[in-house]
Amino acid sequence: MALPDKHLVYVLGHPEAWKLLVALERGPQDRYEQVRKTLGMHSQSFQRLLYWMRGFGLVRIRAEHTGRAHRGAVPVHLEISQKGQAMLELLRRVEEEVQNHREALGVRTADLLTVA
């Protein structure tokens, strides 16, 4: 039997990855801190999450091109990629199946994609 893709295993094992995809689905986010605080994550944990999510091609970080020089940090946008959108659709189908079979699976709640 073939092993499942690593990006699938990572996302299924990290609920904050699911929540990040949901947050980015609403549109590009302008600030790391805004997204990090929405997820309620520590700064280093959030950076590690972005590292893996970018590595698997699920999210993109795009620098803002304003045509002028910036003092200090360049504004960036976090975006969900096409692969990330496909993963989110898969996760929603998984959540729906869990909801349908909640009693048989012994699961109390199937609200896995709810972003607090």
C-alpha positions, 0 to 999 in steps of 0.5 A: 500500500502506498503512503499518503502524500506528506502534505495531506498527513501534515494538514490532517494532523494539524488543526491550525493548518485547517484554520489557516486555510479557512482564514485565507480563503476569505481573501489575501491577508495583509499582515502576519500578525493579523492572521497569527492573532486570529489563529491564536498562535505563538509567533514561532509556531505560526512561522513553523506552520507557514514554513510547512504550508508554503513548502507543501504549496498550500499557501503563498506569500506575495510581496507588495509591489508599490513601485517605491522604496520601503523603509523597513519591512516590505508589505506582504500578503498571505494567500491560499494557493490552488492546491490549498483550495483543493485541500480545503475542499477535501477537508470539508468533504472529510468533515461532512463524512465525519458529521454523517458518521459521528455516532459510529465514530464516537466523535463528539463534534465534527466542527473541525473547520470552525475558526474561533 
